[in-house]
């Protein structure tokens, strides 16, 4: 780096000594002038003592500069002393000792020669590196634009060759179906059918792909737990199921347990439902208490467990799911409760977060608040998650129904026809100048 280089800092590391050196590109005369006149706010060097040499810092009798150290290393490897030349100035940000020599190419007196250095150099120049970063960013931007243009050209080609398939694919996406699932379905559309026949055919394919569990909870015995994020309606859904079961088998055949110790008045809300239905309600604060309560209710035909609602990114969700593993070996059937108006990306992460436990099926709630059902339909189909029940209101127990694939797809198509088409979508009436 030359005689003007200054060692800024040094420290010992596990495999040697790390040195940080720097130099100023300004002329030496100006450096001398600045050295004699300390800058404002910065004290001059105490006693005008010279800066410590490399040997003084690391405590040996080796070369006193980085240049001499490199020359000595090159001379030892060639068997003769290295020529005394002035190396081309470069900006060295750090130098760390390394066990394996690193080959570096350097210009010496107009010639290029390879030499091995025991130091691992981060030899970079700020200005060239910044320029390379700008070039990389611009190339990445151009690549994205080209990919978009190629995709658009492919879509235009498909629109010309198969206009009906392109139209149906866009209709499915507008209804809320994911692009991948829409492409799969459209590929099976009959080639000779008209638009209406093809659309009905795609809806039937969706209905066939949507799995259901029929009335599995209310027709079987055992322990059922409802899990899911906060605000999906788990407690209300448990009350609806308990009331339906009590109407069919009697209130003495059903019991309710809550492990929701986080939400205020969670137990009181469930206890109120239990009092109206006429079934016992208990609270468990640990896996051991849950196992004890399940043993006490072993003579009940159905035990419904209400859980706390956590976000799929909440760390407390893991501890709650672990509670089910400590239920004394009792088999618990878990059902995921999701809202019908949840975003598709959110649904995907919710289903993935609860996959750590064995999920028997799902219950879709708040259908009365939905403007589109394609997102939840697409998510459960791609996750191969059966749908057991759907809920479309707050009335207990009227507003819960056994899931029927044909009815769900039909409702999704009706919502799309009512709110998603161009002539029914208010967004198309926005003034173009205002949009710009």
C-alpha positions as a Markdown table, in Angstrom:
| # | Residue | x | y | z |
|---|---|---|---|---|
| 1 | Unk | 0.0 | 0.0 | 0.0 |
| 2 | Unk | 3.0 | 2.3 | 0.1 |
| 3 | Unk | 4.9 | 4.3 | 2.8 |
| 4 | Unk | 1.8 | 6.5 | 3.5 |
| 5 | Unk | -0.3 | 3.6 | 4.7 |
| 6 | Unk | -1.5 | 3.8 | 8.3 |
| 7 | Unk | -2.4 | 0.9 | 10.5 |
| 8 | Unk | -5.8 | 1.8 | 11.9 |
| 9 | Unk | -6.3 | -1.1 | 14.3 |
| 10 | Unk | -5.2 | -4.6 | 15.1 |
| 11 | Unk | -6.6 | -7.5 | 17.1 |
| 12 | Unk | -5.8 | -11.1 | 17.8 |
| 13 | Unk | -8.1 | -13.7 | 16.4 |
| 14 | Unk | -8.2 | -17.5 | 16.6 |
| 15 | Unk | -6.0 | -18.1 | 13.7 |
| 16 | Unk | -3.7 | -15.1 | 13.7 |
| 17 | Unk | -3.7 | -11.3 | 13.8 |
| 18 | Unk | -6.2 | -9.1 | 12.0 |
| 19 | Unk | -4.8 | -5.7 | 10.7 |
| 20 | Unk | -6.9 | -2.9 | 9.3 |
| 21 | Unk | -4.9 | -0.4 | 7.2 |
| 22 | Unk | -5.8 | 2.7 | 5.1 |
| 23 | Unk | -4.2 | 5.4 | 3.1 |
| 24 | Unk | -5.2 | 8.7 | 1.6 |
| 25 | Unk | -5.1 | 9.3 | -2.1 |
| 26 | Unk | -4.1 | 12.9 | -1.7 |
| 27 | Unk | -0.5 | 14.1 | -2.4 |
| 28 | Unk | 2.1 | 13.5 | 0.2 |
| 29 | Unk | 2.8 | 17.2 | 0.5 |
| 30 | Unk | -0.8 | 17.9 | 1.4 |
| 31 | Unk | -0.7 | 15.1 | 3.9 |
| 32 | Unk | 2.4 | 16.6 | 5.6 |
| 33 | Unk | 0.7 | 20.0 | 5.7 |
| 34 | Unk | -2.4 | 18.5 | 7.3 |
| 35 | Unk | -0.3 | 16.5 | 9.7 |
| 36 | Unk | 1.4 | 19.6 | 11.0 |
| 37 | Unk | -2.0 | 21.4 | 11.4 |
| 38 | Unk | -4.4 | 19.4 | 13.5 |
| 39 | Unk | -8.0 | 19.7 | 12.4 |
| 40 | Unk | -10.6 | 21.5 | 14.5 |
| 41 | Unk | -12.2 | 19.3 | 17.0 |
| 42 | Unk | -9.5 | 16.6 | 16.7 |
| 43 | Unk | -6.3 | 16.8 | 18.9 |
| 44 | Unk | -2.9 | 16.5 | 17.4 |
| 45 | Unk | -0.9 | 13.4 | 17.9 |
| 46 | Unk | 0.4 | 13.4 | 21.5 |
| 47 | Unk | 4.1 | 14.4 | 21.6 |
| 48 | Unk | 4.5 | 14.2 | 17.9 |
| 49 | Unk | 5.5 | 10.6 | 18.4 |
| 50 | Unk | 5.7 | 8.5 | 15.2 |
| 51 | Unk | 3.1 | 5.9 | 14.6 |
| 52 | Unk | 3.9 | 2.4 | 15.9 |
| 53 | Unk | 5.4 | 0.1 | 13.4 |
| 54 | Unk | 4.1 | -3.3 | 12.6 |
| 55 | Unk | 6.7 | -5.1 | 14.6 |
| 56 | Unk | 5.9 | -3.0 | 17.6 |
| 57 | Unk | 2.2 | -3.9 | 17.4 |
| 58 | Unk | 2.6 | -7.6 | 16.9 |
| 59 | Unk | 5.7 | -7.9 | 19.1 |
| 60 | Unk | 8.3 | -9.5 | 16.8 |
| 61 | Unk | 11.2 | -8.4 | 14.6 |
| 62 | Unk | 9.5 | -8.9 | 11.3 |
| 63 | Unk | 9.1 | -6.3 | 8.5 |
| 64 | Unk | 7.8 | -2.9 | 9.5 |
| 65 | Unk | 5.4 | -2.5 | 6.6 |
| 66 | Unk | 2.9 | -4.6 | 4.7 |
| 67 | Unk | 4.9 | -4.1 | 1.5 |
| 68 | Unk | 8.0 | -5.5 | 3.0 |
| 69 | Unk | 6.1 | -8.4 | 4.4 |
| 70 | Unk | 4.7 | -9.2 | 1.0 |
| 71 | Unk | 8.1 | -8.9 | -0.7 |
| 72 | Unk | 9.7 | -11.1 | 1.9 |
| 73 | Unk | 7.0 | -13.7 | 1.4 |
| 74 | Unk | 7.5 | -13.7 | -2.4 |
| 75 | Unk | 11.3 | -13.9 | -2.0 |
| 76 | Unk | 11.0 | -16.9 | 0.3 |
| 77 | Unk | 8.9 | -18.8 | -2.2 |
| 78 | Unk | 11.1 | -18.0 | -5.2 |
| 79 | Unk | 14.3 | -18.7 | -3.4 |
| 80 | Unk | 15.7 | -15.2 | -4.2 |
| 81 | Unk | 14.8 | -11.7 | -2.8 |
| 82 | Unk | 11.9 | -9.9 | -4.4 |
| 83 | Unk | 12.7 | -6.8 | -6.5 |
| 84 | Unk | 12.1 | -3.6 | -4.7 |
| 85 | Unk | 9.3 | -2.0 | -6.5 |
| 86 | Unk | 6.5 | 0.3 | -5.6 |
| 87 | Unk | 3.2 | -1.6 | -5.6 |
| 88 | Unk | 0.2 | -0.1 | -7.3 |
| 89 | Unk | -2.0 | 1.6 | -4.7 |
| 90 | Unk | -5.1 | -0.4 | -3.8 |
| 91 | Unk | -7.7 | 0.1 | -1.0 |
| 92 | Unk | -7.3 | -2.7 | 1.5 |
| 93 | Unk | -10.2 | -2.8 | 3.9 |
| 94 | Unk | -8.8 | -5.6 | 6.1 |
| 95 | Unk | -6.2 | -8.3 | 6.2 |
| 96 | Unk | -6.6 | -11.6 | 8.2 |
| 97 | Unk | -4.0 | -14.3 | 8.7 |
| 98 | Unk | -5.0 | -17.5 | 7.0 |
| 99 | Unk | -3.6 | -21.0 | 7.2 |
| 100 | Unk | -4.0 | -21.7 | 3.4 |
| 101 | Unk | -2.1 | -19.3 | 1.1 |
| 102 | Unk | -4.3 | -17.3 | -1.3 |
| 103 | Unk | -3.0 | -16.7 | -4.8 |
| 104 | Unk | -3.1 | -13.0 | -5.8 |
| 105 | Unk | -2.2 | -11.3 | -9.1 |
| 106 | Unk | -0.5 | -8.0 | -8.8 |
| 107 | Unk | 1.1 | -5.6 | -11.3 |
| 108 | Unk | 4.8 | -5.2 | -10.6 |
| 109 | Unk | 6.7 | -2.7 | -12.7 |
| 110 | Unk | 4.3 | -3.1 | -15.7 |
| 111 | Unk | 4.4 | -7.0 | -15.5 |
| 112 | Unk | 1.8 | -9.3 | -14.1 |
| 113 | Unk | 3.1 | -12.0 | -11.7 |
| 114 | Unk | 1.4 | -14.5 | -9.5 |
| 115 | Unk | 2.4 | -14.7 | -5.9 |
| 116 | Unk | 1.0 | -16.4 | -2.9 |
| 117 | Unk | 0.2 | -14.4 | 0.2 |
| 118 | Unk | -0.4 | -15.8 | 3.7 |
| 119 | Unk | -3.1 | -13.1 | 4.2 |
| 120 | Unk | -6.7 | -13.3 | 3.0 |
| 121 | Unk | -7.2 | -9.9 | 1.3 |
| 122 | Unk | -10.4 | -8.1 | 0.8 |
| 123 | Unk | -9.0 | -6.0 | -1.9 |
| 124 | Unk | -11.8 | -3.8 | -3.2 |
| 125 | Unk | -12.2 | -0.3 | -4.4 |
| 126 | Unk | -15.3 | 1.6 | -3.2 |
| 127 | Unk | -16.0 | 3.3 | -6.4 |
| 128 | Unk | -15.7 | 0.3 | -8.8 |
| 129 | Unk | -17.7 | -1.9 | -6.4 |
| 130 | Unk | -20.5 | 0.7 | -6.3 |
| 131 | Unk | -20.5 | 0.8 | -10.1 |
| 132 | Unk | -20.7 | -3.0 | -10.2 |
| 133 | Unk | -23.6 | -3.0 | -7.8 |
| 134 | Unk | -25.4 | -0.5 | -10.0 |
| 135 | Unk | -24.8 | -2.7 | -13.1 |
| 136 | Unk | -26.0 | -5.8 | -11.3 |
| 137 | Unk | -29.2 | -4.0 | -10.2 |
| 138 | Unk | -29.8 | -2.7 | -13.7 |
| 139 | Unk | -29.3 | -6.1 | -15.2 |
| 140 | Unk | -31.7 | -7.7 | -12.7 |
| 141 | Unk | -34.3 | -5.0 | -13.5 |
| 142 | Unk | -33.8 | -5.7 | -17.3 |
| 143 | Unk | -34.2 | -9.4 | -16.7 |
| 144 | Unk | -37.5 | -8.9 | -14.8 |
| 145 | Unk | -38.8 | -6.7 | -17.6 |
| 146 | Unk | -37.8 | -9.3 | -20.2 |
| 147 | Unk | -39.4 | -12.1 | -18.3 |
| 148 | Unk | -42.6 | -10.1 | -18.0 |
| 149 | Unk | -42.6 | -9.3 | -21.7 |
| 150 | Unk | -41.9 | -12.9 | -22.6 |
| 151 | Unk | -44.8 | -14.0 | -20.3 |
| 152 | Unk | -47.1 | -11.4 | -21.9 |
| 153 | Unk | -46.1 | -12.6 | -25.4 |
| 154 | Unk | -46.8 | -16.2 | -24.4 |
| 155 | Unk | -50.2 | -15.2 | -23.0 |
| 156 | Unk | -51.0 | -13.3 | -26.2 |
| 157 | Unk | -50.0 | -16.4 | -28.3 |
| 158 | Unk | -52.2 | -18.6 | -26.1 |
| 159 | Unk | -55.1 | -16.1 | -26.4 |
| 160 | Unk | -54.8 | -16.3 | -30.2 |
| 161 | Unk | -54.5 | -20.1 | -30.4 |
| 162 | Unk | -56.9 | -21.0 | -27.6 |
| 163 | Unk | -58.9 | -17.9 | -26.7 |
| 164 | Unk | -61.6 | -19.8 | -24.8 |
| 165 | Unk | -59.1 | -21.4 | -22.5 |
| 166 | Unk | -57.4 | -18.1 | -21.9 |
| 167 | Unk | -60.7 | -16.5 | -21.0 |
| 168 | Unk | -61.7 | -19.4 | -18.7 |
| 169 | Unk | -58.4 | -19.3 | -16.9 |
| 170 | Unk | -58.8 | -15.6 | -16.2 |
| 171 | Unk | -62.3 | -16.1 | -15.0 |
| 172 | Unk | -61.1 | -18.8 | -12.5 |
| 173 | Unk | -58.4 | -16.5 | -11.2 |
| 174 | Unk | -60.8 | -13.6 | -10.8 |
| 175 | Unk | -63.1 | -15.9 | -8.8 |
| 176 | Unk | -60.2 | -16.4 | -6.4 |
| 177 | Unk | -58.7 | -19.7 | -7.6 |
| 178 | Unk | -54.9 | -19.8 | -7.5 |
| 179 | Unk | -53.2 | -19.6 | -10.9 |
| 180 | Unk | -51.7 | -23.1 | -10.7 |
| 181 | Unk | -55.0 | -24.7 | -9.9 |
| 182 | Unk | -56.8 | -22.7 | -12.5 |
| 183 | Unk | -54.3 | -23.9 | -15.2 |
| 184 | Unk | -54.8 | -27.5 | -14.1 |
| 185 | Unk | -58.6 | -27.2 | -14.4 |
| 186 | Unk | -58.6 | -25.3 | -17.7 |
| 187 | Unk | -56.4 | -27.9 | -19.3 |
| 188 | Unk | -59.2 | -30.4 | -18.9 |
| 189 | Unk | -61.9 | -28.2 | -20.4 |
| 190 | Unk | -63.6 | -29.7 | -23.5 |
| 191 | Unk | -62.2 | -28.2 | -26.7 |
| 192 | Unk | -65.6 | -28.2 | -28.6 |
| 193 | Unk | -67.8 | -26.8 | -25.8 |
| 194 | Unk | -69.0 | -23.2 | -25.7 |
| 195 | Unk | -68.2 | -20.8 | -22.9 |
| 196 | Unk | -71.1 | -21.6 | -20.6 |
| 197 | Unk | -70.7 | -25.4 | -21.0 |
| 198 | Unk | -67.0 | -25.1 | -20.3 |
| 199 | Unk | -67.6 | -22.9 | -17.2 |
| 200 | Unk | -70.1 | -25.4 | -15.8 |
| 201 | Unk | -67.6 | -28.2 | -16.5 |
| 202 | Unk | -64.9 | -26.4 | -14.6 |
| 203 | Unk | -67.2 | -25.9 | -11.6 |
| 204 | Unk | -67.9 | -29.6 | -11.6 |
| 205 | Unk | -64.2 | -30.3 | -11.6 |
| 206 | Unk | -63.8 | -28.0 | -8.6 |
| 207 | Unk | -66.6 | -29.8 | -6.8 |
| 208 | Unk | -64.9 | -33.2 | -7.5 |
| 209 | Unk | -61.6 | -31.9 | -6.2 |
| 210 | Unk | -63.1 | -30.5 | -2.9 |
| 211 | Unk | -63.0 | -33.2 | -0.3 |
| 212 | Unk | -65.6 | -33.3 | 2.5 |
| 213 | Unk | -66.0 | -35.4 | 5.7 |
| 214 | Unk | -69.8 | -35.5 | 5.8 |
| 215 | Unk | -71.3 | -35.3 | 9.3 |
| 216 | Unk | -68.3 | -37.0 | 11.0 |
| 217 | Unk | -68.2 | -35.0 | 14.3 |
| 218 | Unk | -71.9 | -35.3 | 15.2 |
| 219 | Unk | -72.2 | -39.0 | 14.2 |
| 220 | Unk | -69.2 | -40.4 | 16.0 |
| 221 | Unk | -68.0 | -40.7 | 19.5 |
| 222 | Unk | -64.7 | -39.3 | 21.0 |
| 223 | Unk | -62.8 | -36.2 | 21.8 |
| 224 | Unk | -62.8 | -33.3 | 19.3 |
| 225 | Unk | -60.6 | -30.2 | 19.5 |
| 226 | Unk | -61.1 | -27.1 | 17.4 |
| 227 | Unk | -57.9 | -25.2 | 16.6 |
| 228 | Unk | -57.2 | -22.1 | 14.6 |
| 229 | Unk | -56.2 | -18.4 | 14.7 |
| 230 | Unk | -57.9 | -15.9 | 16.8 |
| 231 | Unk | -61.2 | -14.5 | 15.7 |
| 232 | Unk | -62.3 | -17.4 | 13.5 |
| 233 | Unk | -65.3 | -18.3 | 15.7 |
| 234 | Unk | -64.1 | -21.5 | 17.5 |
| 235 | Unk | -66.1 | -20.9 | 20.7 |
| 236 | Unk | -69.3 | -20.2 | 18.8 |
| 237 | Unk | -68.7 | -23.2 | 16.5 |
| 238 | Unk | -68.2 | -25.4 | 19.6 |
| 239 | Unk | -71.5 | -24.2 | 21.0 |
| 240 | Unk | -73.3 | -24.9 | 17.7 |
| 241 | Unk | -71.9 | -28.4 | 17.6 |
| 242 | Unk | -72.7 | -29.1 | 21.2 |
| 243 | Unk | -76.3 | -27.9 | 20.8 |
| 244 | Unk | -76.7 | -30.1 | 17.7 |
| 245 | Unk | -75.3 | -33.1 | 19.5 |
| 246 | Unk | -77.5 | -32.4 | 22.6 |
| 247 | Unk | -80.6 | -32.3 | 20.4 |
| 248 | Unk | -79.7 | -35.7 | 18.9 |
| 249 | Unk | -78.3 | -37.7 | 21.9 |
| 250 | Unk | -79.2 | -35.6 | 24.9 |
| 251 | Unk | -77.3 | -32.9 | 26.9 |
| 252 | Unk | -75.9 | -35.5 | 29.3 |
| 253 | Unk | -73.9 | -37.1 | 26.5 |
| 254 | Unk | -71.8 | -34.0 | 25.7 |
| 255 | Unk | -69.2 | -32.1 | 27.7 |
| 256 | Unk | -67.1 | -28.9 | 27.0 |
| 257 | Unk | -63.5 | -28.2 | 28.0 |
| 258 | Unk | -61.6 | -25.0 | 27.3 |
| 259 | Unk | -57.8 | -24.6 | 27.5 |
| 260 | Unk | -58.0 | -20.9 | 26.5 |
| 261 | Unk | -56.3 | -19.2 | 29.4 |
| 262 | Unk | -55.2 | -16.2 | 27.4 |
| 263 | Unk | -58.5 | -14.5 | 26.3 |
| 264 | Unk | -60.4 | -12.6 | 28.9 |
| 265 | Unk | -63.8 | -14.2 | 29.8 |
| 266 | Unk | -63.1 | -17.2 | 27.5 |
| 267 | Unk | -64.3 | -19.7 | 30.1 |
| 268 | Unk | -67.3 | -17.6 | 31.0 |
| 269 | Unk | -68.4 | -17.4 | 27.4 |
| 270 | Unk | -68.2 | -21.1 | 27.0 |
| 271 | Unk | -69.8 | -21.7 | 30.4 |
| 272 | Unk | -72.8 | -19.5 | 29.4 |
| 273 | Unk | -73.3 | -21.7 | 26.3 |
| 274 | Unk | -73.0 | -24.8 | 28.5 |
| 275 | Unk | -75.6 | -23.5 | 30.9 |
| 276 | Unk | -78.0 | -22.9 | 28.1 |
| 277 | Unk | -77.4 | -26.3 | 26.5 |
| 278 | Unk | -77.3 | -28.1 | 29.8 |
| 279 | Unk | -73.9 | -29.8 | 29.6 |
| 280 | Unk | -70.9 | -29.5 | 31.9 |
| 281 | Unk | -68.1 | -27.1 | 31.2 |
| 282 | Unk | -64.5 | -27.3 | 32.6 |
| 283 | Unk | -61.2 | -25.4 | 32.2 |
| 284 | Unk | -57.8 | -27.0 | 31.9 |
| 285 | Unk | -54.6 | -25.0 | 32.3 |
| 286 | Unk | -52.1 | -27.8 | 31.4 |
| 287 | Unk | -51.8 | -31.0 | 29.6 |
| 288 | Unk | -52.1 | -32.9 | 32.9 |
| 289 | Unk | -55.4 | -31.2 | 33.8 |
| 290 | Unk | -56.7 | -31.9 | 30.3 |
| 291 | Unk | -55.9 | -35.6 | 30.7 |
| 292 | Unk | -57.6 | -35.6 | 34.1 |
| 293 | Unk | -60.8 | -34.0 | 32.7 |
| 294 | Unk | -60.8 | -36.4 | 29.7 |
| 295 | Unk | -60.7 | -39.3 | 32.2 |
| 296 | Unk | -63.6 | -37.8 | 34.2 |
| 297 | Unk | -65.6 | -37.4 | 31.0 |
| 298 | Unk | -64.8 | -40.9 | 29.7 |
| 299 | Unk | -68.5 | -41.8 | 29.8 |
| 300 | Unk | -69.6 | -39.0 | 27.5 |
| 301 | Unk | -70.2 | -39.7 | 23.9 |
| 302 | Unk | -68.6 | -36.4 | 22.7 |
| 303 | Unk | -66.1 | -34.1 | 24.4 |
| 304 | Unk | -65.5 | -30.8 | 22.7 |
| 305 | Unk | -62.2 | -28.9 | 23.5 |
| 306 | Unk | -62.0 | -25.2 | 22.8 |
| 307 | Unk | -58.4 | -23.8 | 22.3 |
| 308 | Unk | -56.8 | -20.4 | 22.4 |
| 309 | Unk | -56.6 | -18.5 | 19.2 |
| 310 | Unk | -53.0 | -17.6 | 18.2 |
| 311 | Unk | -51.5 | -16.2 | 15.0 |
| 312 | Unk | -49.6 | -18.8 | 13.0 |
| 313 | Unk | -46.5 | -16.7 | 13.7 |
| 314 | Unk | -47.0 | -16.7 | 17.5 |
| 315 | Unk | -44.5 | -18.8 | 19.5 |
| 316 | Unk | -47.2 | -19.6 | 22.0 |
| 317 | Unk | -49.0 | -21.7 | 19.3 |
| 318 | Unk | -46.2 | -24.3 | 19.6 |
| 319 | Unk | -46.7 | -24.7 | 23.3 |
| 320 | Unk | -50.5 | -25.0 | 22.9 |
| 321 | Unk | -50.1 | -27.7 | 20.2 |
| 322 | Unk | -47.7 | -29.5 | 22.5 |
| 323 | Unk | -50.5 | -29.7 | 25.1 |
| 324 | Unk | -52.4 | -32.1 | 23.0 |
| 325 | Unk | -49.4 | -34.5 | 23.0 |
| 326 | Unk | -49.6 | -34.6 | 26.8 |
| 327 | Unk | -53.3 | -35.7 | 27.0 |
| 328 | Unk | -52.5 | -39.0 | 28.6 |
| 329 | Unk | -52.5 | -41.0 | 25.4 |
| 330 | Unk | -56.1 | -40.0 | 24.7 |
| 331 | Unk | -56.9 | -39.8 | 21.0 |
| 332 | Unk | -58.0 | -36.2 | 20.1 |
| 333 | Unk | -59.4 | -35.4 | 16.7 |
| 334 | Unk | -58.3 | -31.9 | 15.6 |
| 335 | Unk | -60.3 | -29.7 | 13.3 |
| 336 | Unk | -59.0 | -26.5 | 11.9 |
| 337 | Unk | -61.4 | -23.5 | 11.9 |
| 338 | Unk | -60.7 | -20.9 | 9.2 |
| 339 | Unk | -62.6 | -17.9 | 8.1 |
| 340 | Unk | -64.0 | -18.0 | 4.6 |
| 341 | Unk | -62.9 | -14.4 | 3.8 |
| 342 | Unk | -59.2 | -14.9 | 4.7 |
| 343 | Unk | -56.5 | -14.1 | 2.1 |
| 344 | Unk | -55.1 | -17.0 | 0.2 |
| 345 | Unk | -51.5 | -16.4 | 1.3 |
| 346 | Unk | -52.6 | -16.2 | 4.9 |
| 347 | Unk | -54.6 | -19.4 | 4.6 |
| 348 | Unk | -51.6 | -21.2 | 3.2 |
| 349 | Unk | -49.4 | -20.2 | 6.2 |
| 350 | Unk | -52.2 | -21.1 | 8.7 |
| 351 | Unk | -52.7 | -24.6 | 7.3 |
| 352 | Unk | -48.9 | -25.1 | 7.3 |
| 353 | Unk | -48.5 | -23.9 | 10.9 |
| 354 | Unk | -51.1 | -26.4 | 12.1 |
| 355 | Unk | -49.8 | -29.3 | 10.1 |
| 356 | Unk | -47.6 | -30.3 | 13.1 |
| 357 | Unk | -50.6 | -31.9 | 14.6 |
| 358 | Unk | -52.9 | -34.4 | 12.9 |
| 359 | Unk | -55.8 | -32.4 | 11.4 |
| 360 | Unk | -58.8 | -34.5 | 10.5 |
| 361 | Unk | -60.5 | -31.7 | 8.6 |
| 362 | Unk | -61.5 | -28.1 | 8.6 |
| 363 | Unk | -64.6 | -25.9 | 9.4 |
| 364 | Unk | -65.2 | -22.8 | 7.3 |
| 365 | Unk | -66.9 | -20.0 | 9.2 |
| 366 | Unk | -68.4 | -16.6 | 8.4 |
| 367 | Unk | -69.6 | -17.4 | 4.9 |
| 368 | Unk | -72.2 | -14.7 | 5.4 |
| 369 | Unk | -69.4 | -12.1 | 5.5 |
| 370 | Unk | -67.7 | -13.3 | 2.3 |
| 371 | Unk | -67.5 | -11.6 | -1.1 |
| 372 | Unk | -65.4 | -14.4 | -2.6 |
| 373 | Unk | -64.9 | -18.0 | -1.7 |
| 374 | Unk | -62.3 | -19.0 | -4.3 |
| 375 | Unk | -59.4 | -18.3 | -2.0 |
| 376 | Unk | -60.4 | -20.7 | 0.8 |
| 377 | Unk | -61.6 | -23.3 | -1.8 |
| 378 | Unk | -58.3 | -23.2 | -3.6 |
| 379 | Unk | -56.3 | -23.4 | -0.3 |
| 380 | Unk | -58.1 | -26.5 | 1.1 |
| 381 | Unk | -57.9 | -28.3 | -2.3 |
| 382 | Unk | -54.2 | -27.7 | -2.7 |
| 383 | Unk | -53.6 | -28.7 | 0.9 |
| 384 | Unk | -55.8 | -31.8 | 0.4 |
| 385 | Unk | -57.7 | -30.8 | 3.6 |
| 386 | Unk | -61.3 | -32.1 | 3.9 |
| 387 | Unk | -64.1 | -29.7 | 4.8 |
| 388 | Unk | -66.5 | -31.0 | 7.5 |
| 389 | Unk | -68.8 | -28.1 | 8.3 |
| 390 | Unk | -69.6 | -24.5 | 7.2 |
| 391 | Unk | -71.0 | -21.7 | 9.3 |
| 392 | Unk | -72.9 | -18.7 | 8.0 |
| 393 | Unk | -74.1 | -16.8 | 11.0 |
| 394 | Unk | -74.1 | -16.3 | 14.8 |
| 395 | Unk | -77.3 | -18.2 | 15.6 |
| 396 | Unk | -76.8 | -21.3 | 17.8 |
| 397 | Unk | -77.3 | -23.9 | 16.6 |
| 398 | Unk | -79.1 | -23.1 | 13.3 |
| 399 | Unk | -76.2 | -21.5 | 11.4 |
| 400 | Unk | -73.9 | -24.5 | 11.0 |
| 401 | Unk | -74.3 | -27.0 | 8.2 |
| 402 | Unk | -72.6 | -30.2 | 7.0 |
| 403 | Unk | -70.2 | -29.4 | 4.2 |
| 404 | Unk | -71.4 | -30.2 | 0.7 |
| 405 | Unk | -68.9 | -29.7 | -2.1 |
| 406 | Unk | -71.5 | -28.9 | -4.7 |
| 407 | Unk | -73.2 | -26.3 | -2.5 |
| 408 | Unk | -69.9 | -24.6 | -1.6 |
| 409 | Unk | -68.8 | -24.3 | -5.3 |
| 410 | Unk | -72.2 | -23.1 | -6.2 |
| 411 | Unk | -72.0 | -20.4 | -3.6 |
| 412 | Unk | -68.6 | -19.4 | -4.8 |
| 413 | Unk | -69.9 | -19.0 | -8.3 |
| 414 | Unk | -72.8 | -16.9 | -7.2 |
| 415 | Unk | -70.6 | -14.6 | -5.2 |
| 416 | Unk | -68.3 | -14.2 | -8.2 |
| 417 | Unk | -71.3 | -13.5 | -10.5 |
| 418 | Unk | -72.6 | -10.9 | -8.0 |
| 419 | Unk | -69.4 | -9.1 | -7.0 |
| 420 | Unk | -66.6 | -10.2 | -9.3 |
| 421 | Unk | -67.7 | -9.7 | -12.9 |
| 422 | Unk | -67.0 | -6.5 | -14.7 |
| 423 | Unk | -70.6 | -5.4 | -14.9 |
| 424 | Unk | -71.1 | -6.1 | -11.1 |
| 425 | Unk | -67.7 | -4.8 | -9.9 |
| 426 | Unk | -67.7 | -1.2 | -8.8 |
| 427 | Unk | -64.0 | -0.8 | -9.4 |
| 428 | Unk | -64.5 | -0.7 | -13.1 |
| 429 | Unk | -66.4 | 2.6 | -12.8 |
| 430 | Unk | -63.4 | 4.5 | -11.5 |
| 431 | Unk | -62.4 | 7.4 | -13.8 |
| 432 | Unk | -59.2 | 6.6 | -15.7 |
| 433 | Unk | -57.7 | 10.0 | -15.2 |
| 434 | Unk | -58.4 | 9.7 | -11.5 |
| 435 | Unk | -56.8 | 6.2 | -11.5 |
| 436 | Unk | -53.6 | 7.6 | -13.1 |
